[in-house]
Amino acid sequence: MDLRKFCRKLPKIELHAHLNGSLTLPTLEKIYRITNTDNMGFEKFVQIIQAKGDLKESFKLFNVIYSLTVNPQAIYIATCDVIKDFMEDNVIYLELRSTPRHVPGHMTKTEYIDAMIQGVSASKRTCPNIIVKLLISVDRAQDYENAKENCNLAKSYAEKYPDLIIGVDLSGDPVKGNLYLDLLYEVRKAGLKVVIHCAEIPNRADTWDVLKFRPDRLGHGTCIHPNLGGTVATFDYLRKSQIPVELCLTSNIICETVSCYEDHQFKYLYESGHPISICTDDKGLYNTTLSKEFEIASTTFDLKKDDLINICKSSIECSFNSEKEKLKLLSILNDFGKKGKTLSKHP
């Protein structure tokens, strides 16, 4: 079995996927047909979102996508399609995150979350081979009252849907806003998991604050190692803390937070035996899949097929899943490993 086919067949775990950034062009066109009101042709829309750039430009592109996902119907379609896309890429467990938005005259934050929940519910019938959980995101560029509202919504929805709403993700443009650690402490006290995007750009004070908070997982963790703008002290602290890190290779390259795949923080964390997960971040925006990310990691860092299976097992351990569901996922991976006759060979 060649590497590409192997990565495609490998049962995979996705822990870092943003709803709006995961939308493919067919889904965007579907939503465009029901929500567009500015008379801009879809071809022009595609040209705009395909104009890739650095981290700053990527956040501008999100605003273009947000111009479409402005009502519950759009959010429902987006959720259903993203789950289907991941299942077709043989992802068996997905943690999907999104920032609920209030769009005056079109959608409240509760309607946004309800639409996502309805999408997950509907997908249980059409996509039975994937387990889906939701994280409510807080944009660090939001004002305090909006951030507090999102955290409170996460807590209240987790009470109603404890098997579905599992945590809060702090994300957004790392150049802007706040960490809102006081709000995240309250979220943690309520029993929810906390993920924080950390060190996407060099910011030692910010990075230390996040590490000392000890979230349940980190997003990216790019500028923690001294070779990538961090320090020996921050990397040692991360290693000793054993906080799992969600690694998004293509996203970091396109956003230019890492110069090339060979220099990606993956190598430092993997070589040190740190708990990691390979993720897509925004598969639609960056034209990738989780299978492609595994293939890139394998060819770049000389990983064998057994290594890729073990990374999936690490992802299961890092997931915010019940122990019963973790055992089920591990069983699927173990069965896959036993059936593979070329797993001990190099890809």
N, C-alpha and C positions, 0 to 999 in steps of 0.2 A: 504494500500500500504506500503510495507516494505521500509526501508531507502534506500537500494541499488537501488531498482526499482525507487523510487522517485527521487533520484539524477540523475539517467539515463534519466528520462523523463523531468526533470526540464530544461526549456530553459535557456541556460547559456551564459555568456559573457566572452571571453578570451582576456585579454589585454596584456599578457606578454608571448609571444611564439616566440622562436628563430627558424628560418627555419631549419637549419642543425641539431639542437638538438632535433627537433620534428619528425625526420624521424624514422619510424618503421623498423624492420628487413625486412619485405617484400619489402618495398620501397628501402631500402639500397641494397638488393639483385638485384632488378630490375636495379638500377643504376650501381651496380658492374658489371653486365653482359655487359654493354655497354662502361664502362670507365676503367676497371681494366687492367693494363698493366704489373704488376709485378709478374704475375704467382702465387700469393699467393691464396690458396683456400679460398672460402667464409667462410668455417667453421672456419679457422684460423682467418679470419677477425672478425667473430662474437665473438670468444673467447677474442680477444683484446678489443673490445668495451664493452663487458659485464664485464670486470674487473673493477668494480666500486671502487672508492676510495674517498679521500678527495677532497677539492676544487682544489688543484694543479693537482691531477690526472685527474679530470674531464676536465680541459683545455687541457691536453695531448690527451685525447680521442677525443676532437674536431678536433685536427690535423689529426687523423686517418680518421674521417668522411670527412674532407675537401679533403683528398686524392682522394675521389670519385667524389665530386661535383665540377668538374674541367672544365665543358663546358656548354654552354647554354642549351643543351638537358637535362643534368642532373638537372640543376636548374629548368627547366620547369616541369620535372617529379616530382621533389621534391615539388614544389609549389602546383601542382594539387593534389598530394597524401595527403599532409598535410591538405589542405582545405577539402578534402573528409573525412579524418579521423575525423576532428573536427565536421563536419556536422553530421556524423554518431553517434557522441557522443552527439548530440542534442545541439551543440553550434550554436547560432543564430547570433552571431557577433564575428568577429575575427580580432584582430590587429596583423599582422605578421611582424616580424622584421628580418633584415639580413644585414650583412656587405658585400657590393659589393667587389668582389676580382678580381684582374687582374692576370690571369694565363698565363704566356708567351707562345705564340704559340697556345693557346686554347680558351682564353676568355678575353675580356676587361671588365672593370667595367660597361660600358654602356650596353654591351651585357648581363651581369649578371642581371642588373635591368630590361632590356627589357624582358628577359626570365621570370622573376617573374611577370611582368605586363601581359605578354601573358598567363601565367598560371592562373592568377586571371580572365582574360577575358574568357578563355575557361571554367573555373569553374562556371561561371554564367549560363551556359547552363546545366551543369551536376549536379551542387549543388545550385539550386535556393533558398534554404531555409536558406542561410547564407550570411550575409553582410561581406565583407572582405576589410580591409584597410592595407596599407603598411607603415612601418617606415624604413628609411635608418639608419643603425647602423654605429657608429664610434667606432672602437676598441681603447681603451685608450692606448694600447701598440703600436699603429701605430706611425710613425714619423709625424711631424707637417704637412708636405706637403701632405701626404696621407689622414690625417684627414681633412685637408682643402678641398682636392679634393672631399671627400665623402660629406661634408657639401654643397659644391657648386653643386654637382650632385643632392642632395636632393632638393635644391632650384630650380634648373632648371627643374627637373622632376615634381615638385609640380606646376609649372606654366603650364606645359602641361597636367598634370593629377591632377587637384586640388581636385577632389572627391576621389582620390585613395591614393596619396602620402600625408600623413598628418603630418609627423613629423620626428624627428631625435632622435635616442636612443644612448646614450653613455654607452658602456658596455665593457666587456673584463676582463682580469685578474686584480683584484683589487690591487694586489701586484705590478703591473707594470704600467708604463706610467703616463699620465697626464689627467687632466680634460678638457682641451681645452675650458675653459669657454668663452674666447674671441670669438672663433668660434661659440659657442652655442648662444652667444648674437646676432651675425649676423643672425643666423638661426631664432631666435625669431623675430628679426626686420623684417624679410622677411615674417612673418605671420605663420610660422610653429610651431607646438608644440614641446616641449623638454621633454624627459624622461631621467633620469640619474640613473644608478645603484649606490646605495648609501649604505655605512656602511655594506657591506657584511662581512668585517673583522673590528676589532677595529682600527680606524684611525680618531682621533678626529679632527685634523686640516682639513683633507679631507672632513669629514662629515659636519663641519661648513661651509666650502666653498660652498658645494652643497646646504645646507639648505638656506644660504643667497642668493644664486642665484635664489632660488624659482622656480625650474622646474615645469612643469605642472603635472608631476607624478614622484614618486620615485620607483625604482625597489628594492625590498627586504627590505631595511631599518632595517637590522637585529640588528646591534650594536648601536642603538640609545637610547634605554631604559637603565637605570642604572644597571638593573639586567642582561643585556646582553653585557656589555662592554661599554655602553654609559654613559651619565650623566643626572642628573635631568634637567639641563639647556637645553641640546639638545632635550630631549623628550618634554619638555614644549614648546620649540620653534616650534617643529614639530606640536604639537597639536594646537598651536595658528595660525600657518600658514595654517592649513587645506590642506596641500599638500597630495593628495591621494597616497596611498601606494599599490603597487602590491605585493601580498604575495604568495610565492611559497613554500608550506610546505615540500613536499617530497624532492624537490631539496635541501633545506637547511639541511635536515636531512642527506641525502646521502653525501653531500659535507662537513658535519660535522661543519657547521657554527653555528648550534644549536644542543644541545645534544639530545633532544627528543621532540616529538610533544607537550607534555604538557608544555614545556618551550618556545615554539615558540612565537615570537613577536606578532603573531595574537592576543593572549589573551589581551595584554596591549592595543593594538590599538582598538580592538573590544569593550572592556569594557569601553574605554574612548569615544566611539561614533565617532571615527575618520573615515573618508572616506577610504574604502579599497576595494580591489578586490582580489578574490581567483583565482590563475593562475597556470599554469603547468610549465612554464619556458622551460624545455626541455623534453617533454613527452616521446619521443622515447628513449633518453639516460637513463632516470630514470624509464622507464617502468610504466608510469602512464597515467591517463586521467583526464580531468577536473571533470568528475563524481566521480572518486575515491578521488580527492582532496576535493570535497564537503562532501563526506562521512566521510573522515578522520576528517575534521573540525567539523562535527556534533557530531561524537562519542567522540572526544577528549575534546571539549569545551561545551558539553551538549546543542547543538543548536537544536531548534525545526524547523519544516519544514517551518513555517512562517519566521523564522530567515534567512533560506537559500534563500528564495524568496527575502527578503529585501536586502541581500548581492548582489544578482543579480541586483536589482534596483540601489543599490549604484554603482555597476560596470558600469551600463548604464550612470549614471550621470558623472562618471569619464572618460568615453570614449571620444575619439576625433571625435565624430560623429556629424552630423548636427542635429539641433533641430528637424527637421522633422523625421529623422531616429530614434532619441531617443524616440520620441512619439510612433513610430511604434513598437519599441522593448518593451517599457513599456506596450503597449496594449497587446502584446503577453503574457507577464508575468502576467498581470492582468487577462486575460482570463484563463490562466493556474491556477491561484490562486482560481478563482471562481468555477472552475470545480472540484477542489480537495475537497473531503469530509472529509479527515483526516488531513487537514493542521493545525488545531488548536491543534492537539494531539502531544505528544512527539513521535519522531520516535521510 
